[in-house]
Amino acid sequence: MPSYVIHFWRKTPFLRLLLFLIPGILLQWYLQLSVAIWLATAGSALIIFSGFYFLSLFQRFKFLFITGLAVAMLFVALGALLVWKQDVRNNSNWFGHSYNSSDALIVSLDEPLVEKTKSFKANAIVHSIIKDGNSIPVAGRIIVYFKKDTVVNELAYGSQLIFKKPLQEIKNSGNPGGFDYKRYSLFQGITHQVYLQQGEFEIIAGKKEKWLPKFIYDSREWVLTILRNNIKGDKELGLAEALLIGYKDDLDKSLVQSYTNTGVVHVIAISGLHLGIIYLLLVALLRPLKSKKYLRILKPLIIIAGLWLFSLLAGAQPSVLRSAVMFTCIVLGESLGRRTSIYNTLAASAFLLLCYDPYWLWDLGFQLSYSAVLSIVIFMKPVYNLLYFKNKLADNIWKLNAVTLAAQLLTLPISIYHFHQFPSYFFLTNFFAVPLSSVILIGEVILCVFSFVPVLAIFIGKILRWLIWLMNTYVERVEAIPFSLLDGWQINIVQVILLFVFITCISYWLI
């Protein structure tokens, strides 16, 4: 094995742990093995690992591979145990173990109501089952739909309800190859749903609220109010809300399809791009603290707090959390005067996120986020070095395109697998939409800061509306160009793996 490969392997311990954790997650989900098997595996690994230190130095060196095997066994078992623990059906208090259709339920709304075409929707936490007059504490989550003529003005985050209408188990549509909605819901701990009309439920006095979600929902409502008061136009407002805090309920569906077909849907989805802009903005604003020694320690704390606050307001999606964890590692490393491998930082953030929620491994945003960043880290410099421009403006334009092209290399197989299409002119839309969306995002932050000055807020809102209209128009015009979208591509998971192998081999040969 080449020496640089060995050096890289030694310098990325979190990558090694991640490569052991992921097989455990996959094995448990697809095989659904008994928890006793994984506990026995983890216990055996710990015994082997502990017993290794009773050997002499020579024997330790001779049987070094046994230590590696024990570590592998331990983290494979850890991945499997995390999946088992995350599955709400394995919780002894899950309401599904004791619920009957004749039982009444006490639930609390876990989010504000979301308006749909014919109903209002909210996720809810199940707290108790009323069985034969007795209240039995349970756990679990359901989706509650309210008919539109139902009085919902009194319902908000934390509102408690009691109802007796039978729950319906969440099922898939039955279309082969269709979206697995049942699995998607289960990954969020949701297994059932119910549709309630007027008179089928009662509101219980008092609310069950947690301070962090309440703070997030109140802050989000404050931001939405500012945007709705100052940015006019349904398409423009919907995109502004999605860009700043990831609120997608007001997005125009045809516009989202246009952004998807032209390869810039990542502009709408809160991701590392947005967090990177917030990071640079915070660094610029806090630069004066660098000159004062006693305030220097505040700079990393304020940056980290700002990044995580934005991440929470954006809905704490895997893609933005990945970036938050990675930027936190970067900020801490810089404050301590240390520089770590970007591969190890990426692996560390993925490892921590999967330990928190192993189901994020199936999340499309998680997959595309990591593949895009990894692709940029590996290929950006080789792609950029293909062309040389003396002119600084031309060089910066090419650098932006190099980032766009590099990001596509490892995301291509995943995109084709999930979306069955490829945007032919992605470089045209990214070249214009990425920098413009960055300007719009900064403008929205400025709008929120100066919202208390009505005249200035209205002026900023008009500029933002025009910029968003310009971006939307450009994306829709590119979509209208012939052959802008190559669709109808169907590949399976084996072909995805083979595509990655092919890209790896060609890249190794070229680089």
Secondary structure per residue as TSV (DSSP state, phi and psi in degrees):
chain	resnum	aa	ss	phi	psi
A	1	M	-	360.0	133.5
A	2	P	-	-57.0	147.1
A	3	S	H	-63.8	-34.8
A	4	Y	H	-68.4	-28.8
A	5	V	H	-68.8	-42.8
A	6	I	H	-63.4	-42.6
A	7	H	H	-61.5	-44.4
A	8	F	H	-62.8	-42.2
A	9	W	H	-62.2	-38.7
A	10	R	H	-73.2	-29.7
A	11	K	H	-85.7	-3.3
A	12	T	-	-126.2	68.6
A	13	P	H	-63.5	-34.6
A	14	F	H	-69.4	-28.8
A	15	L	H	-65.5	-41.2
A	16	R	H	-62.6	-45.1
A	17	L	H	-64.0	-38.4
A	18	L	H	-64.4	-38.7
A	19	L	H	-69.0	-19.2
A	20	F	H	-89.6	-34.6
A	21	L	H	-68.2	-43.3
A	22	I	H	-61.7	-45.0
A	23	P	H	-58.3	-36.9
A	24	G	H	-63.2	-41.0
A	25	I	H	-62.3	-46.3
A	26	L	H	-66.9	-43.0
A	27	L	H	-60.6	-45.4
A	28	Q	H	-68.2	-40.3
A	29	W	H	-66.9	-44.7
A	30	Y	H	-84.6	-25.6
A	31	L	H	-102.1	-23.0
A	32	Q	-	50.2	55.9
A	33	L	-	-77.4	162.0
A	34	S	-	-66.7	144.4
A	35	V	H	-63.9	-26.8
A	36	A	H	-62.8	-34.6
A	37	I	H	-63.7	-43.5
A	38	W	H	-74.6	-33.5
A	39	L	H	-65.2	-39.9
A	40	A	H	-65.6	-39.1
A	41	T	H	-64.2	-46.7
A	42	A	H	-64.1	-41.4
A	43	G	H	-63.3	-43.4
A	44	S	H	-61.9	-41.5
A	45	A	H	-62.7	-41.8
A	46	L	H	-66.6	-38.8
A	47	I	H	-64.2	-45.3
A	48	I	H	-62.4	-45.1
A	49	F	H	-64.2	-40.2
A	50	S	H	-70.0	-42.6
A	51	G	H	-65.7	-23.8
A	52	F	G	-60.8	-31.7
A	53	Y	G	-81.4	-3.2
A	54	F	G	-89.8	-5.6
A	55	L	S	-83.1	162.5
A	56	S	-	-71.8	165.6
A	57	L	H	-60.0	-40.7
A	58	F	H	-64.3	-43.0
A	59	Q	H	-68.1	-34.9
A	60	R	H	-62.1	-44.3
A	61	F	H	-65.9	-38.8
A	62	K	H	-66.4	-39.1
A	63	F	T	-108.9	37.1
A	64	L	H	-61.8	-31.3
A	65	F	H	-64.2	-24.6
A	66	I	H	-66.0	-36.9
A	67	T	H	-62.0	-45.3
A	68	G	H	-60.7	-40.1
A	69	L	H	-64.7	-40.5
A	70	A	H	-65.0	-41.8
A	71	V	H	-63.2	-42.5
A	72	A	H	-60.9	-46.7
A	73	M	H	-59.6	-41.5
A	74	L	H	-63.9	-45.2
A	75	F	H	-81.1	-25.8
A	76	V	H	-64.2	-44.4
A	77	A	H	-64.2	-38.0
A	78	L	H	-60.8	-45.3
A	79	G	H	-59.3	-43.5
A	80	A	H	-66.3	-42.1
A	81	L	H	-65.9	-34.9
A	82	L	H	-63.4	-41.4
A	83	V	H	-65.4	-44.1
A	84	W	H	-60.6	-42.4
A	85	K	H	-69.7	-35.2
A	86	Q	H	-73.3	-24.5
A	87	D	-	-71.6	112.3
A	88	V	G	-61.5	-24.2
A	89	R	G	-68.6	-17.6
A	90	N	G	-89.8	-3.0
A	91	N	-	-77.8	125.3
A	92	S	T	-62.8	-21.8
A	93	N	T	-94.7	3.7
A	94	W	B	-59.1	132.9
A	95	F	G	-63.3	-24.3
A	96	G	G	-63.6	-20.2
A	97	H	G	-72.8	-26.4
A	98	S	T	-128.2	-1.5
A	99	Y	-	-77.1	136.9
A	100	N	-	-122.4	154.9
A	101	S	T	-63.0	-18.5
A	102	S	T	-88.4	-5.0
A	103	D	-	-82.4	152.2
A	104	A	E	-94.9	153.4
A	105	L	E	-124.7	143.7
A	106	I	E	-111.3	120.6
A	107	V	E	-130.1	162.1
A	108	S	E	-128.4	141.0
A	109	L	E	-69.8	131.3
A	110	D	S	-96.3	4.0
A	111	E	S	-163.5	163.2
A	112	P	-	-65.1	157.5
A	113	L	-	-65.2	141.7
A	114	V	E	-114.3	126.9
A	115	E	E	-80.2	127.9
A	116	K	-	-110.0	-175.1
A	117	T	S	-62.1	-46.5
A	118	K	S	-120.8	7.2
A	119	S	E	-159.1	174.7
A	120	F	E	-110.3	144.5
A	121	K	E	-128.6	146.9
A	122	A	E	-158.5	143.5
A	123	N	E	-77.2	146.9
A	124	A	E	-137.3	149.4
A	125	I	E	-98.3	130.6
A	126	V	E	-86.9	124.0
A	127	H	E	-104.2	-39.5
A	128	S	E	-147.5	150.8
A	129	I	E	-110.5	129.5
A	130	I	E	-95.5	105.7
A	131	K	E	-124.2	118.5
A	132	D	T	54.5	38.8
A	133	G	T	82.0	-2.4
A	134	N	E	-105.9	141.8
A	135	S	E	-95.8	120.0
A	136	I	E	-110.2	116.2
A	137	P	E	-64.8	132.4
A	138	V	-	-138.2	177.6
A	139	A	B	-134.0	160.1
A	140	G	-	137.1	170.0
A	141	R	E	-134.3	148.3
A	142	I	E	-136.6	169.0
A	143	I	E	-105.4	130.8
A	144	V	E	-114.1	126.4
A	145	Y	E	-107.9	135.3
A	146	F	E	-113.8	132.3
A	147	K	E	-62.0	146.9
A	148	K	T	-66.5	-25.5
A	149	D	T	-84.9	1.9
A	150	T	S	-74.6	144.1
A	151	V	-	-73.0	108.1
A	152	V	-	-117.0	6.4
A	153	N	T	-61.4	-31.0
A	154	E	T	-85.0	-6.9
A	155	L	-	-90.3	132.6
A	156	A	-	-153.4	-178.4
A	157	Y	T	-57.2	130.0
A	158	G	T	93.2	-11.9
A	159	S	E	-61.6	137.8
A	160	Q	E	-102.6	137.2
A	161	L	E	-127.5	154.5
A	162	I	E	-129.4	132.5
A	163	F	E	-151.9	161.9
A	164	K	-	-119.9	1.9
A	165	K	S	-67.2	134.0
A	166	P	-	-60.3	140.5
A	167	L	-	-78.3	152.3
A	168	Q	E	-112.2	130.8
A	169	E	E	-68.8	137.3
A	170	I	-	-71.2	128.3
A	171	K	-	-130.1	163.4
A	172	N	-	-82.7	166.3
A	173	S	-	-69.4	-22.9
A	174	G	-	96.5	-5.7
A	175	N	-	-75.0	125.1
A	176	P	T	-60.7	129.7
A	177	G	T	79.8	3.0
A	178	G	-	-76.0	173.4
A	179	F	-	-64.3	130.5
A	180	D	-	-83.6	81.9
A	181	Y	H	-69.2	-32.9
A	182	K	H	-62.8	-45.6
A	183	R	H	-67.5	-40.5
A	184	Y	H	-57.9	-44.0
A	185	S	H	-68.9	-41.6
A	186	L	H	-61.4	-36.5
A	187	F	T	-62.6	-20.7
A	188	Q	T	-98.4	7.2
A	189	G	T	80.2	14.3
A	190	I	E	-103.5	127.5
A	191	T	E	-124.0	-21.0
A	192	H	E	-135.0	169.0
A	193	Q	E	-146.3	162.4
A	194	V	E	-150.4	146.5
A	195	Y	E	-114.1	117.0
A	196	L	E	-111.0	136.9
A	197	Q	-	-112.3	173.6
A	198	Q	T	-57.3	131.6
A	199	G	T	90.7	-7.5
A	200	E	S	-96.6	1.6
A	201	F	E	-151.3	160.3
A	202	E	E	-128.0	144.0
A	203	I	E	-89.9	127.8
A	204	I	E	-91.8	140.2
A	205	A	E	-62.9	144.2
A	206	G	E	91.3	153.0
A	207	K	E	-123.5	146.5
A	208	K	-	-102.7	98.3
A	209	E	-	-121.4	147.6
A	210	K	-	-109.9	141.7
A	211	W	H	-63.8	-36.7
A	212	L	H	-69.3	-52.3
A	213	P	H	-58.7	-39.1
A	214	K	H	-62.2	-42.7
A	215	F	H	-61.4	-42.2
A	216	I	H	-64.9	-46.9
A	217	Y	H	-66.5	-39.3
A	218	D	H	-65.7	-42.2
A	219	S	H	-65.9	-40.7
A	220	R	H	-63.7	-40.7
A	221	E	H	-64.7	-36.7
A	222	W	H	-63.2	-44.3
A	223	V	H	-65.1	-44.8
A	224	L	H	-61.5	-39.0
A	225	T	H	-62.5	-42.4
A	226	I	H	-62.1	-46.9
A	227	L	H	-64.8	-41.5
A	228	R	H	-69.2	-28.4
A	229	N	H	-79.4	-22.4
A	230	N	H	-120.1	-14.1
A	231	I	-	-116.9	116.3
A	232	K	-	-97.7	160.3
A	233	G	S	97.5	124.1
A	234	D	H	-62.1	-47.4
A	235	K	H	-64.1	-43.9
A	236	E	H	-67.3	-42.7
A	237	L	H	-65.3	-44.8
A	238	G	H	-58.5	-42.3
A	239	L	H	-70.3	-37.6
A	240	A	H	-60.8	-42.5
A	241	E	H	-64.8	-41.2
A	242	A	H	-68.7	-38.5
A	243	L	H	-64.9	-42.1
A	244	L	H	-84.6	-47.1
A	245	I	H	-128.4	10.7
A	246	G	-	73.0	18.2
A	247	Y	-	-81.4	114.7
A	248	K	-	-111.0	2.9
A	249	D	T	-68.3	-22.8
A	250	D	T	-101.4	6.5
A	251	L	-	-70.6	138.2
A	252	D	-	-73.7	126.0
A	253	K	H	-63.7	-39.7
A	254	S	H	-65.9	-33.5
A	255	L	H	-69.2	-41.5
A	256	V	H	-60.3	-41.1
A	257	Q	H	-63.6	-37.7
A	258	S	H	-64.1	-42.9
A	259	Y	H	-66.2	-35.1
A	260	T	H	-68.1	-45.3
A	261	N	H	-67.9	-21.9
A	262	T	T	-103.4	3.5
A	263	G	T	81.0	21.5
A	264	V	-	-124.3	25.8
A	265	V	G	-65.4	-20.1
A	266	H	G	-65.6	-19.3
A	267	V	G	-66.9	-36.4
A	268	I	T	-77.2	-41.5
A	269	A	S	-76.6	125.6
A	270	I	-	-59.9	126.0
A	271	S	-	-147.1	-165.6
A	272	G	H	-62.3	-28.7
A	273	L	H	-59.2	-47.8
A	274	H	H	-66.7	-43.8
A	275	L	H	-67.4	-33.9
A	276	G	H	-62.6	-38.8
A	277	I	H	-65.6	-44.0
A	278	I	H	-62.7	-39.0
A	279	Y	H	-61.5	-48.9
A	280	L	H	-63.7	-37.3
A	281	L	H	-65.0	-43.1
A	282	L	H	-65.6	-41.3
A	283	V	H	-61.4	-42.8
A	284	A	H	-65.4	-42.3
A	285	L	H	-68.7	-30.9
A	286	L	T	-97.5	8.5
A	287	R	G	-58.7	-35.7
A	288	P	G	-60.7	-24.0
A	289	L	G	-68.5	-18.5
A	290	K	G	-65.3	-29.6
A	291	S	G	-80.0	-13.8
A	292	K	-	-110.2	115.8
A	293	K	H	-60.3	-43.5
A	294	Y	H	-73.0	-14.2
A	295	L	H	-102.4	-7.3
A	296	R	H	-62.3	-33.2
A	297	I	T	-69.3	-22.5
A	298	L	H	-73.2	-27.9
A	299	K	H	-58.3	-54.9
A	300	P	H	-62.5	-34.8
A	301	L	H	-65.5	-42.7
A	302	I	H	-68.0	-40.9
A	303	I	H	-62.7	-47.5
A	304	I	H	-63.3	-42.8
A	305	A	H	-62.3	-42.2
A	306	G	H	-64.2	-41.6
A	307	L	H	-63.5	-43.6
A	308	W	H	-73.7	-32.9
A	309	L	H	-63.5	-45.2
A	310	F	H	-62.6	-40.5
A	311	S	H	-62.1	-41.3
A	312	L	H	-68.8	-41.8
A	313	L	H	-64.0	-29.8
A	314	A	T	-81.9	5.7
A	315	G	T	97.3	2.6
A	316	A	-	53.8	44.3
A	317	Q	-	-73.7	154.2
A	318	P	H	-54.2	-38.5
A	319	S	H	-64.7	-41.7
A	320	V	H	-77.6	-32.9
A	321	L	H	-67.0	-37.6
A	322	R	H	-57.6	-45.2
A	323	S	H	-67.4	-39.0
A	324	A	H	-62.4	-44.4
A	325	V	H	-64.5	-43.1
A	326	M	H	-65.9	-45.2
A	327	F	H	-66.6	-32.9
A	328	T	H	-62.3	-44.0
A	329	C	H	-62.4	-40.1
A	330	I	H	-65.5	-45.8
A	331	V	H	-62.8	-44.6
A	332	L	H	-64.4	-40.7
A	333	G	H	-63.1	-42.3
A	334	E	H	-67.7	-38.0
A	335	S	H	-67.9	-26.2
A	336	L	T	-93.8	-1.0
A	337	G	T	75.4	27.6
A	338	R	-	-122.4	145.5
A	339	R	-	-119.1	124.9
A	340	T	-	-108.4	165.6
A	341	S	-	-65.1	133.3
A	342	I	H	-63.9	-32.3
A	343	Y	H	-65.7	-40.9
A	344	N	H	-68.6	-37.1
A	345	T	H	-65.3	-43.9
A	346	L	H	-60.8	-46.8
A	347	A	H	-63.4	-38.3
A	348	A	H	-63.6	-43.6
A	349	S	H	-65.5	-41.4
A	350	A	H	-64.9	-41.3
A	351	F	H	-61.2	-46.6
A	352	L	H	-65.2	-41.7
A	353	L	H	-66.5	-39.4
A	354	L	H	-72.4	-28.5
A	355	C	H	-68.0	-34.7
A	356	Y	H	-71.9	-45.4
A	357	D	-	-147.7	97.1
A	358	P	G	-62.9	-20.6
A	359	Y	G	-70.1	-13.9
A	360	W	G	-66.3	-13.0
A	361	L	G	-60.2	-29.6
A	362	W	G	-91.3	-4.6
A	363	D	-	-73.6	127.9
A	364	L	H	-62.4	-40.2
A	365	G	H	-62.4	-38.8
A	366	F	H	-62.6	-46.8
A	367	Q	H	-64.4	-48.5
A	368	L	H	-68.8	-35.2
A	369	S	H	-63.1	-50.4
A	370	Y	H	-69.7	-39.3
A	371	S	H	-66.2	-36.8
A	372	A	H	-67.8	-46.9
A	373	V	H	-64.9	-43.8
A	374	L	H	-62.1	-39.9
A	375	S	H	-64.2	-41.5
A	376	I	H	-64.9	-43.2
A	377	V	H	-61.1	-41.1
A	378	I	H	-79.5	-46.1
A	379	F	H	-105.0	-12.9
A	380	M	H	-59.2	-48.7
A	381	K	H	-64.8	-46.9
A	382	P	H	-60.0	-39.9
A	383	V	H	-67.3	-43.3
A	384	Y	H	-62.2	-36.3
A	385	N	T	-74.7	-6.8
A	386	L	T	-66.8	-32.1
A	387	L	-	-126.9	148.4
A	388	Y	-	-128.0	130.5
A	389	F	-	-126.4	129.0
A	390	K	S	-73.7	-36.4
A	391	N	S	-67.4	130.0
A	392	K	H	-65.9	-40.5
A	393	L	H	-64.0	-46.6
A	394	A	H	-62.7	-36.8
A	395	D	H	-65.4	-41.6
A	396	N	H	-67.0	-36.9
A	397	I	H	-63.9	-43.9
A	398	W	H	-66.1	-36.1
A	399	K	H	-62.4	-40.9
A	400	L	H	-64.0	-42.6
A	401	N	H	-67.6	-34.1
A	402	A	H	-63.5	-39.9
A	403	V	H	-62.4	-43.9
A	404	T	H	-62.6	-46.8
A	405	L	H	-64.8	-41.9
A	406	A	H	-62.8	-41.1
A	407	A	H	-64.3	-27.3
A	408	Q	H	-75.1	-22.6
A	409	L	H	-63.2	-48.1
A	410	L	H	-90.7	-15.9
A	411	T	H	-85.8	-17.2
A	412	L	H	-56.9	-51.8
A	413	P	H	-60.4	-39.5
A	414	I	H	-67.4	-42.2
A	415	S	H	-63.9	-44.3
A	416	I	H	-65.1	-39.8
A	417	Y	H	-62.5	-43.4
A	418	H	H	-86.0	-39.7
A	419	F	H	-103.9	-14.1
A	420	H	S	59.5	31.6
A	421	Q	E	-155.2	164.8
A	422	F	E	-141.5	122.8
A	423	P	E	-77.3	115.6
A	424	S	T	-66.6	-34.4
A	425	Y	T	-107.4	35.7
A	426	F	H	-59.1	-32.7
A	427	F	H	-69.3	-31.3
A	428	L	H	-68.3	-45.5
A	429	T	H	-72.1	-40.6
A	430	N	H	-65.0	-37.7
A	431	F	H	-59.1	-35.1
A	432	F	H	-95.9	-43.2
A	433	A	H	-73.9	-36.7
A	434	V	H	-63.8	-54.0
A	435	P	H	-65.7	-36.1
A	436	L	H	-67.5	-40.9
A	437	S	H	-64.5	-31.6
A	438	S	H	-66.0	-42.3
A	439	V	H	-63.1	-42.2
A	440	I	H	-63.5	-42.2
A	441	L	H	-62.1	-45.8
A	442	I	H	-63.0	-39.5
A	443	G	H	-62.3	-37.3
A	444	E	H	-67.7	-38.2
A	445	V	H	-62.3	-44.0
A	446	I	H	-62.5	-39.3
A	447	L	H	-59.9	-43.5
A	448	C	H	-65.5	-38.0
A	449	V	H	-65.2	-40.6
A	450	F	T	-103.8	22.5
A	451	S	T	-64.8	-21.3
A	452	F	T	-75.9	-7.4
A	453	V	S	-107.3	95.2
A	454	P	H	-53.8	-45.4
A	455	V	H	-61.9	-46.7
A	456	L	H	-66.7	-39.6
A	457	A	H	-63.6	-42.2
A	458	I	H	-64.1	-40.7
A	459	F	H	-63.7	-46.4
A	460	I	H	-63.0	-39.8
A	461	G	H	-60.9	-39.4
A	462	K	H	-66.1	-40.2
A	463	I	H	-64.0	-44.5
A	464	L	H	-63.0	-41.2
A	465	R	H	-60.7	-41.8
A	466	W	H	-66.2	-41.5
A	467	L	H	-65.0	-41.2
A	468	I	H	-67.0	-41.2
A	469	W	H	-59.5	-42.3
A	470	L	H	-61.2	-44.9
A	471	M	H	-65.8	-44.4
A	472	N	H	-60.9	-44.1
A	473	T	H	-63.5	-43.2
A	474	Y	H	-61.3	-46.8
A	475	V	H	-61.8	-42.9
A	476	E	H	-67.6	-35.1
A	477	R	H	-67.8	-40.8
A	478	V	H	-64.6	-39.1
A	479	E	H	-61.2	-31.2
A	480	A	T	-76.8	-11.8
A	481	I	S	-67.4	137.4
A	482	P	T	-56.7	142.2
A	483	F	T	62.1	28.1
A	484	S	-	-71.8	-18.3
A	485	L	E	-135.6	125.5
A	486	L	E	-102.4	109.2
A	487	D	E	-120.5	179.5
A	488	G	-	85.2	13.0
A	489	W	-	-83.8	125.0
A	490	Q	-	-121.1	115.4
A	491	I	-	-130.8	151.5
A	492	N	-	-100.6	179.3
A	493	I	H	-65.2	-32.7
A	494	V	H	-65.1	-41.7
A	495	Q	H	-67.0	-32.9
A	496	V	H	-61.8	-46.7
A	497	I	H	-61.6	-43.0
A	498	L	H	-64.2	-36.3
A	499	L	H	-63.1	-42.1
A	500	F	H	-63.8	-40.6
A	501	V	H	-62.9	-43.2
A	502	F	H	-62.7	-46.3
A	503	I	H	-61.8	-41.4
A	504	T	H	-62.2	-46.1
A	505	C	H	-65.2	-46.6
A	506	I	H	-63.2	-40.1
A	507	S	H	-66.1	-42.3
A	508	Y	H	-61.1	-40.7
A	509	W	H	-66.9	-41.5
A	510	L	H	-74.8	-42.3
A	511	I	-	-80.1	360.0
